[in-house]
Amino acid sequence: MRTSPFGSACPRLLATVALAALMAPAAQAQTTLRWKFHKGETLNYSMTQKVVMKISANNQNIQSTIGQMIDTTWVVKDVVGDQAEVTYTFDRIRTTIEQPNVAQTQSKIEYDSKDGKIPEGPIGQLLGPLLTSLTGAEIMMKINGRGEVTDVKLPQKVVDAMKQMPNAAGAESMFSEEGLKKMITQATLPLPEGPVTKGQSWHRKTEVPTPPVGTMLLDNTYTYQGPDPSNGNLERIDVTVQTDLKVKEGSPIKIKVNSQDAHGFFLFDNAKGHLSESSINQKVELIVTVQNMEIKQDNETTATMKLNKGS
């Protein structure tokens, strides 16, 4: 009796396929990251930021340091679909500014909205009214499941205080109504449209008004790293930032980004649908040319944000 030419080959083929299936790596699990909101929910965040700026020109070195600690409260007023209406309140603002004075010694300016005392000196008198107006102010905004912010509305007292700031008439000013709205819109963690696997990245490009020079262009790359090794209940998202500058047409000031390094991370509670913690460190070296004089400017910024316990 003749046998099929495939009779002995089929078992070997099936065994090979089965072995290959066992040896193949398991498909990576996909995760859909989303902000989640519930009517009446309250989130309390503490933010810190420290900026150290060093300027070198004509064999002279100048260093200034600005530190801020800001306590904020998010209250979810309403939820429709995946979009929430949220009030964003600055509960307490603490600011410290250290810079050289006329005698070339470091002077220190401190402000704490808890006591409400406006610092002496031109800088304190300039910033004091704005910081005072922000304290306790409820900023309205809408935010969806991907962290996209729209419809930002500022209280009138904040708008009025901004009108007293230099260059406030221009929409490009960071102290203008439109400038602050833009900053708030870009402040949240953006999430990808679809599910992601470990190592997958997404981008967000933003523009930050930098008067009177022009606009700072930021290209943020977010990379999903899976559950955080120190806390498996949180998802880790790493971020790197590429900075460029678009100088205003006709400006006598020329700026070049000579070197940069910016990286950080976000810890996101995907089960609860909110940010738990973030930290970003950015170093940028600029070469500024003004009337044939070259100025080297080194900026280092460290920013953190943390959800307070009980929120």
Secondary structure, 3 states (H helix, E strand, C coil): CCCCCCCCHHHHHHHHHHHHHHHCCCCCCCECCCCCCCCCCEEEEEEEEEEEEEEEECCEEEEEEEEEEEEEEEEEEEEECCEEEEEEEEEEEEEEEEEECCCCCEEEEEEECCCCCCCCHHHHHHHHHHHHHHECCEEEEEECCCCCEEEEECCHHHHHHHCCCCCCCCCCCCCCHHHHHHHHHCCCCCCCCCCECCCCEEEEEEEEEECCCEEEEEEEEEEEEEEECCEEEEEEEEEEEEEEEEECCCCCEEEEEEEEEEEEEEEEECCCCEEEEEEEEEEEEEEEEECCEEEEEEEEEEEEEEECCCC
